Amino acid sequence: MQNKRHSLWGQVFIRLRKNRMALFGLAILLGLVLTAIFASVIAPFPFDEQDLFATLEGPSAAHWFGTDEFGRDIFSRIIYGSRISLQVGFVAVGFSVAVGGFLGAVAGYYGGKIDNIIMRVMDVLLSIPQLLLAISVAASLGPGLLNLMLAVGIAAIPQYARLVRASVLSIRDQEFVEAAISVGSSDLRIIFKHILPNCLAPIIVQATLGVAFAILIAAGLSFIGLGLEPPTPEWGAMLSGGREFIRDYPYMTLFPGLAIMITILGLNFLGDGLRDALDPKLRN
C-alpha cells in the first residue's frame, strides 16, 4: 500500500514535469517565496522610508519602479508586499482547509442529522458570494493582518467542506475503512489516518487555486480600506493609494497590479497543472 502510494505520487510528479505551464507557475511561486524570505536583502530601501525631496518620481536608476507621494520606493514596497500577500494566501487557505476539511469529513463520515446540520450551514454560507462574505467578516472584525486572514479564510470554508464531504462519501465504504472499523479503530483515527490521506489530491488542487483567489480577495479588501493599515506595504492598498494619481503617475498602480497579476497567474498555472497530473483519466 505504501509503495503504491509512493509510485502514484511519483507518477504525478513525472506528469507535472512534462507540463511547461505548471513548471512556469512553480518557478513564479518559488521566486515569490524566495523574494519574501530575502526581502530585506533584495529591497534597496526600507518599505517605510520617506524622502520628501523625491516624491512622485518616475522609474529611474535610483528608484526602479518610481516613488509614491511620500517619496517611498515602490520597488521596495512591492518586494516587502510579497511577504504580506503570501502570508495571507497560505495562512487563510490553511485555516479554511483545516476547518472546512474537518467539517466535511465529519459530515461525510457520520451522515444523517450531523451531515444535514453541517451542510445546511455550509449551504447558507455558499449562498453568499465569497467576496461579499469576506467583506462582511472584515468589516465586523476591523482592519489588521490577523483579521484579514480570518476574513479570507472563513469565506472559503464552505468550498472545502463540500469538497472533502464528497471525497469521504466515495471512500468511507471501501474495504480498508471497514477493516479499520473491524479492528476497533476510533472514528477520529479512521478519519485522520485512513480517509483524509486518500482525499489529498482534490484538496491540494483546490488549495493551490484557492491561494490565488485568497490573495486576490485580500488585495480587494485592502483596496476598499478593509485590509491592512498604512504604511504596511500590501499590494491592494498600494493600488488604492495610487488611484488619485493614475492619470499623471500611472506607474503607481501599474507595478502593484502587475505583481498581483503575475502571482495569481503563476498559482493558476500550477493549480491547473496539478489538476491534470492528478486526473485519473490521464494516467495512461
C-alpha positions in Angstrom: 0.0 0.0 0.0 2.8 2.4 0.9 4.8 1.6 -2.2 1.7 2.0 -4.3 1.1 5.4 -2.8 4.7 6.5 -3.4 4.6 5.3 -7.0 1.3 7.2 -7.5 2.8 10.5 -6.3 5.9 9.7 -8.3 3.8 9.4 -11.5 2.1 12.7 -10.6 5.5 14.4 -10.3 6.6 13.0 -13.7 3.4 14.2 -15.4 3.8 17.6 -13.7 7.4 17.9 -15.0 6.1 17.5 -18.6 3.7 20.4 -18.2 5.6 23.5 -19.1 3.0 25.9 -17.9 2.8 24.2 -14.5 6.6 24.4 -14.2 6.4 28.1 -15.1 3.8 28.6 -12.4 6.0 26.7 -9.9 9.0 28.9 -10.8 6.9 32.0 -10.2 5.8 30.7 -6.8 9.3 29.7 -5.8 10.6 33.1 -6.9 8.0 34.9 -4.8 8.8 32.7 -1.8 12.5 33.5 -2.1 11.7 37.2 -2.6 9.6 37.2 0.6 12.3 35.4 2.6 15.1 37.7 1.4 13.1 40.9 1.1 15.4 42.8 3.4 18.3 41.8 1.3 16.7 42.4 -2.1 14.9 45.7 -1.4 17.2 48.7 -1.8 15.2 50.8 0.8 13.1 50.1 3.9 9.4 49.9 2.9 8.5 52.9 5.1 11.5 55.1 4.4 10.3 58.5 3.2 12.2 61.0 1.1 10.2 64.2 0.7 12.7 65.5 -1.8 11.9 62.6 -4.2 8.2 62.4 -4.2 6.3 61.1 -7.3 9.5 60.4 -9.2 9.1 58.1 -12.2 11.1 54.9 -12.7 14.8 55.6 -12.7 18.2 54.0 -11.8 17.8 55.1 -8.2 14.1 54.0 -7.9 13.4 51.3 -10.4 9.6 51.5 -10.1 9.5 55.2 -9.1 8.3 56.7 -5.8 4.9 57.4 -4.3 3.5 60.7 -2.9 5.6 60.3 0.3 8.8 59.5 -1.5 8.8 55.8 -0.6 10.4 53.5 -3.1 7.7 51.5 -4.8 10.0 48.6 -5.8 11.0 48.1 -2.2 7.3 48.2 -1.1 6.4 45.6 -3.7 9.2 43.3 -2.5 8.1 43.6 1.1 4.5 43.3 0.0 5.1 39.8 -1.3 5.5 38.7 2.4 2.0 40.0 3.2 0.3 38.5 0.2 1.9 35.1 0.5 1.3 35.0 4.3 -2.4 35.9 3.8 -2.8 33.5 1.0 -1.2 30.4 2.6 -2.5 31.1 6.2 -6.0 31.8 5.1 -6.2 28.8 2.9 -4.6 26.6 5.6 -7.3 27.8 8.0 -10.1 27.1 5.6 -8.7 23.7 4.6 -8.4 22.7 8.3 -11.8 23.9 9.4 -13.7 23.1 6.2 -11.9 19.8 5.8 -12.7 18.7 9.3 -16.4 19.7 9.0 -16.7 18.0 5.6 -15.0 14.8 6.9 -17.3 14.6 9.9 -20.4 15.3 7.8 -19.5 12.7 5.2 -18.4 10.0 7.6 -21.3 10.1 10.1 -24.1 11.2 7.7 -27.6 11.5 9.0 -28.5 14.5 11.1 -24.9 15.6 11.6 -24.5 15.7 7.9 -27.7 17.7 7.4 -26.9 20.3 10.0 -23.3 20.9 8.9 -24.1 21.0 5.2 -27.2 23.2 5.6 -25.0 25.8 7.4 -22.4 25.5 4.6 -25.2 25.9 2.0 -26.3 29.2 3.7 -22.7 30.4 3.6 -22.3 29.3 0.0 -25.4 31.4 -0.9 -23.4 34.5 -0.1 -20.8 35.4 -2.7 -17.3 34.7 -1.3 -16.1 38.3 -1.7 -19.2 39.7 -0.1 -18.9 37.3 2.8 -15.2 38.3 3.2 -16.2 42.0 3.2 -18.8 41.3 5.9 -16.4 39.5 8.1 -13.6 42.0 7.6 -16.0 44.9 8.4 -17.1 43.2 11.6 -13.5 42.3 12.8 -11.9 45.6 11.7 -8.5 46.1 9.9 -5.4 44.2 10.7 -3.4 41.3 9.3 -4.9 38.6 11.5 -8.5 39.8 10.9 -7.7 39.9 7.1 -6.6 36.3 7.1 -9.6 35.3 9.2 -12.0 37.0 6.8 -10.5 35.4 3.7 -10.3 32.0 5.4 -13.8 32.0 6.8 -15.2 32.9 3.4 -13.6 29.8 1.8 -14.6 27.2 4.4 -17.8 26.0 2.7 -15.9 25.1 -0.5 -13.5 22.8 1.3 -16.3 21.3 3.4 -18.3 20.3 0.4 -15.2 19.0 -1.5 -14.0 16.9 1.4 -17.5 15.6 2.2 -17.9 14.4 -1.5 -14.5 12.6 -1.3 -15.3 11.0 2.1 -18.7 9.7 0.8 -16.8 7.9 -2.0 -14.2 6.4 0.3 -16.0 5.5 3.6 -17.5 2.2 2.3 -14.3 0.9 0.9 -12.7 -2.3 2.3 -9.7 -0.6 4.1 -12.1 1.6 6.1 -14.3 -1.4 7.0 -11.1 -3.3 8.1 -10.1 -0.4 10.3 -13.6 -0.4 11.9 -13.4 -4.2 12.4 -10.2 -3.9 14.4 -11.7 -1.4 16.7 -10.1 1.9 15.5 -11.7 5.0 16.8 -13.7 7.3 14.5 -11.1 10.1 14.7 -8.3 7.7 13.8 -10.2 6.3 10.9 -11.0 9.8 9.6 -7.5 11.3 10.0 -5.4 8.2 9.3 -7.3 6.3 6.7 -9.9 8.6 5.0 -8.4 12.1 4.8 -5.0 11.0 3.4 -6.9 9.5 0.5 -8.7 12.8 -0.1 -5.5 14.8 -0.6 -5.5 15.0 -4.4 -8.5 17.2 -4.8 -7.7 19.2 -1.7 -4.2 20.0 -3.0 -5.5 21.2 -6.3 -8.3 23.3 -4.8 -5.9 24.8 -2.2 -3.4 25.8 -4.8 -6.1 27.6 -6.8 -7.5 28.9 -3.5 -4.3 30.6 -2.6 -4.5 32.7 -5.7 -8.1 33.6 -5.0 -7.3 34.4 -1.4 -4.5 36.8 -2.5 -7.0 38.5 -4.9 -9.6 38.9 -2.2 -7.1 40.2 0.3 -6.0 42.8 -2.3 -9.6 43.7 -2.9 -10.3 44.2 0.8 -7.2 46.3 1.2 -8.3 48.3 -1.9 -11.6 49.3 -0.2 -9.9 50.0 3.1 -10.8 46.8 5.0 -7.4 45.3 4.9 -4.1 46.4 6.4 -3.5 49.9 7.6 -0.7 52.2 6.2 2.2 52.1 6.0 2.1 48.3 5.6 3.1 47.5 2.0 0.1 45.5 0.8 -0.4 45.3 -2.9 -4.1 46.1 -2.9 -3.6 49.1 -0.5 -0.8 50.3 -2.9 -3.3 50.1 -5.8 -5.9 52.1 -3.7 -3.3 54.7 -2.8 -2.3 55.2 -6.4 -5.9 55.8 -7.7 -5.9 59.5 -7.4 -2.5 59.7 -9.3 -3.4 57.3 -12.0 -3.6 59.9 -14.8 -0.3 61.7 -14.1 1.6 58.9 -12.5 0.3 55.6 -13.8 3.3 53.6 -12.6 2.0 53.9 -9.0 -0.8 51.4 -9.9 0.9 49.6 -12.8 3.6 47.8 -10.8 1.4 46.7 -7.9 -1.2 45.5 -10.4 1.4 43.5 -12.3 2.6 41.9 -9.0 -0.9 40.7 -8.2 -1.4 39.5 -11.8 1.8 37.6 -12.1 1.3 35.9 -8.7 -2.2 34.8 -9.4 -1.2 33.7 -13.0 1.6 31.6 -11.6 -0.6 29.9 -9.0 -3.3 29.2 -11.5 -0.8 27.6 -13.9 0.4 25.4 -11.1 -3.1 24.5 -9.9 -4.2 23.6 -13.4 -1.0 21.5 -13.9 -1.7 19.7 -10.6 -5.2 19.1 -11.6 -4.1 17.5 -14.9 -1.4 15.5 -13.2 -3.8 14.1 -10.6 -6.6 13.4 -13.1 -7.0 9.6 -13.2 -8.3 9.8 -16.8 -4.8 11.0 -17.9 -2.7 8.3 -16.0 -2.5 6.2 -19.1 
